[in-house]
Amino acid sequence: MTICYEKHLKGESSKFKKYEKIDEDFDLFIFTVGWESRCVEILDYFSQNSKIKNALVLSFSKENEKGYDQQHYAEIEKFIQKNKLKSEPLEMMEDKYVEKKQSWLGEDKVPIRSKIIFDENIKQIFNKISTYLKDSGTVLKIGFDISSCPRRYLLSILAFCIKMNVSKKITFFYSEGVYQKDSFDENKYKFTLGRWVLTDLTMFKNRFEADVKTNYLISVGFESNRYRGIISDRSLKNVSFILPIPGYSEEYTHTMEEELKTLKRERYITKNGDNFATVEAGDAIEMWETLKLPQFNKKNFQMVYLPFGPKPHILGMGLHAILNNTVVLYRLSIGGYKRTDVKPNGNLWRYEITNLLLSE
């Protein structure tokens, strides 16, 4: 277990043991449906003692194609009906795009492809949560399975719940996955398609101060060409790295250890090694605690977080960014995802975030 305190928030992480069940009650539980079969693993962990008042089921569609497996959706619906839960489905349509000009990292008129529908989608979710809050008459106890949740939605919901004092306690659940290697290169993992663009994120500080010294922090993932391209294209200086070591398996750990060797060989890592750290891939709270280290909080520097790594690391970045106005957190706008199954590897994580200023 890892514990982190920062300002008015407390975080605890733990990994479920095989015999453990979820015994707690929730005013609201948020399910996310995707192509990945790990999105339904959570259903096997609820005990008969666990009570859920309301269930919100998020799904995503793009370009007139369902962004989820209908069988997974049916399994969640079956669970809801069996336990007689009050539930609402929200299907997010993500097929509207617009070209616009936006400043990024201090440069004006950088062309990006922006999903104008995202703000509309996230407002729908915020409105639903606000309705539950109003009906409850008190702060909510929220559960949220993020295994198949897009990062931009995860981070925006996190920020909304904390900044708007929606929840005394919000518990995230994450299922580690077994990833498939790219069919064209058996030595690499590739999950995304098209161009990656860094754009602003709802509920977070987005103003990049061009006249302030900047330290860029990259959460490292499998698709290393993505962040190398940004470093090269933007000629970024003062770049730090956090790598997911150990990974979800010995193979993933070895892959990231080789990436660390490459970063050192290519001199991205300084000689004294003060611009990198390693954090267990599945531990969001260890990531949060690591981000508090002095080397990642240089005096008179603004921090820019570039989230390329595993989802738990992104959650940790979000928690620290919410509490510090010197941190700019960008989200990745991705051309598309490869439609592939990610099976659970049997390790389920729990990240419990408590707002110490609120009473239940």
Secondary structure, 3 states (H helix, E strand, C coil): CEEEEECCEEEEEEECCCCCCECCCEEEEEEECCCCHHHHHHHHHECCCCCEEEEEEEEEEECCEECCCHHHHHHHHHHHHHCCCEEEEEEEECCCCEEEEEEECCEEEEEEEECCHHHHHHHHHHHHHHHHHHHHCCCEEEEEECCCCCHHHHHHHHHHHHHCCCEEEEEEEEEEEECCCECCECCCCCCEEEEEEEECCCCCCCCCCCCCCEEEEEECCCCHHHHHHHHHHHCCCCEEEEEECCCCCHHHHHHHHHHHHHHHHCCCCCCCCCCEEEECCCCHHHHHHHCCCHHHCCCCCEEEEEECCCHHHHHHHHHHHHCCCCEEECEEEEEEECCCCCEEEEEEEEEEEEECCCCC
